[in-house]
Amino acid sequence: MTPVFVDTSAFLALLDADDGHHGEAAERWVRLTCEGAQLFTSNYVVVETTAVVQHRLGVEAVRAFTGDLLPLVEVEFVDAGVHAAATAALLAAGRRHLSLVDCSSFELMRRAGADPVFGFDRHFSEQGFGEA
């Protein structure tokens, strides 16, 4: 099975019942985990998700993220090469709302041959990645 990248937007939707994608995210999460999908993310996504969840939802939601969701996802650490490629892509794009975390995610996905993504960020489809 092709690896499936899990984006911050998916983790947020799973954790926040008020998120507009919560129901869809929960259904996709159950389907992916029941199918035994090879879920992975990056340490950059973990840092980003933790910061946003703590700010928006509080420490208990961070506990749910790290204790319930993250154990089912392999975390791949961004190395110097991926970071450099992501930084170059970010600067080449010259767009204000495209993040270094997004660019590092795209690079990791390409290197892993991963497609699709579990997420709700339009930048992934702009890069040619499908939805899980």
C-alpha positions in Angstrom: 0.0 0.0 0.0 1.2 3.5 -0.8 2.2 5.6 2.2 -0.4 8.3 3.2 0.9 11.6 4.5 -1.1 13.1 7.4 -1.1 16.9 7.5 -1.7 19.3 10.3 -5.1 20.1 8.9 -6.3 16.5 9.4 -5.0 16.3 12.9 -6.8 19.6 13.8 -10.0 18.4 12.2 -9.9 15.2 14.2 -9.3 16.9 17.5 -11.7 19.8 17.1 -15.4 18.9 17.0 -16.2 22.5 15.8 -13.9 22.1 12.8 -15.9 22.2 9.6 -14.1 19.0 8.4 -14.4 17.1 11.7 -17.0 14.5 10.5 -15.2 13.8 7.3 -11.9 13.6 9.1 -13.2 11.1 11.6 -14.7 8.9 8.8 -11.4 9.0 6.8 -9.4 8.3 9.9 -11.4 5.2 10.8 -11.3 4.0 7.1 -7.5 4.5 6.8 -6.7 2.9 10.2 -9.0 0.0 9.5 -7.5 -0.6 6.1 -4.0 -0.6 7.7 -2.8 2.4 5.7 0.8 3.3 6.2 0.3 6.7 7.8 3.2 9.0 8.2 3.9 12.6 9.0 6.9 14.8 9.8 8.4 16.1 13.0 7.7 19.6 11.5 4.0 18.7 11.3 4.1 17.4 14.9 5.5 20.7 16.1 3.1 22.8 14.1 0.1 20.7 15.2 1.1 20.7 18.8 1.5 24.5 18.8 -1.9 25.1 17.1 -3.8 22.6 19.2 -2.3 23.9 22.4 -3.3 27.5 21.4 -6.8 26.7 20.1 -7.9 23.7 22.2 -5.6 23.5 25.2 -3.2 21.0 26.8 -5.8 18.2 27.1 -6.2 18.2 23.3 -2.4 18.0 23.0 -2.5 14.9 25.3 -5.2 13.4 23.0 -3.0 14.2 19.9 0.2 12.7 21.4 -1.5 9.8 23.2 -4.3 8.7 20.8 -3.5 9.8 17.3 0.3 10.1 17.0 1.0 6.5 18.1 -0.8 5.3 14.9 1.4 7.5 12.6 5.1 7.1 11.8 7.0 10.3 12.3 9.7 11.0 9.8 12.3 13.5 10.8 13.2 16.3 8.4 16.9 16.1 7.7 19.2 18.8 6.4 18.6 17.9 2.7 14.8 18.0 3.0 15.0 21.2 4.9 17.2 22.8 2.3 15.0 21.7 -0.6 11.9 22.9 1.3 13.5 26.3 2.0 14.5 26.6 -1.7 10.9 25.7 -2.8 9.4 28.2 -0.4 11.6 31.0 -1.6 11.1 30.1 -5.3 7.3 30.1 -4.8 7.4 33.6 -3.3 4.0 33.2 -1.7 3.0 34.6 1.6 0.6 31.8 2.6 2.7 28.8 1.7 4.7 27.6 4.7 8.0 25.9 5.2 6.1 23.1 6.9 4.0 22.6 3.7 7.1 22.7 1.5 8.9 20.1 3.7 5.8 17.9 3.6 5.8 18.0 -0.2 9.4 17.1 -0.3 9.0 14.2 2.1 6.0 12.9 0.1 7.9 13.1 -3.2 10.9 11.3 -1.7 8.7 8.6 -0.2 6.6 8.2 -3.3 3.6 9.0 -1.1 0.3 10.0 -2.7 -2.3 10.6 -1.3 -2.5 13.0 1.6 -4.9 13.0 4.5 -5.5 16.6 5.0 -7.6 19.6 4.0 -5.0 22.1 2.9 -5.4 23.1 -0.8 -1.7 23.5 -1.2 -1.4 19.7 -1.5 -3.7 19.5 -4.5 -2.0 22.4 -6.1 1.2 20.3 -5.9 -0.6 17.4 -7.6 -1.2 15.2 -4.6 -4.5 13.3 -4.3 -6.8 12.9 -1.2 -6.8 9.8 1.0 
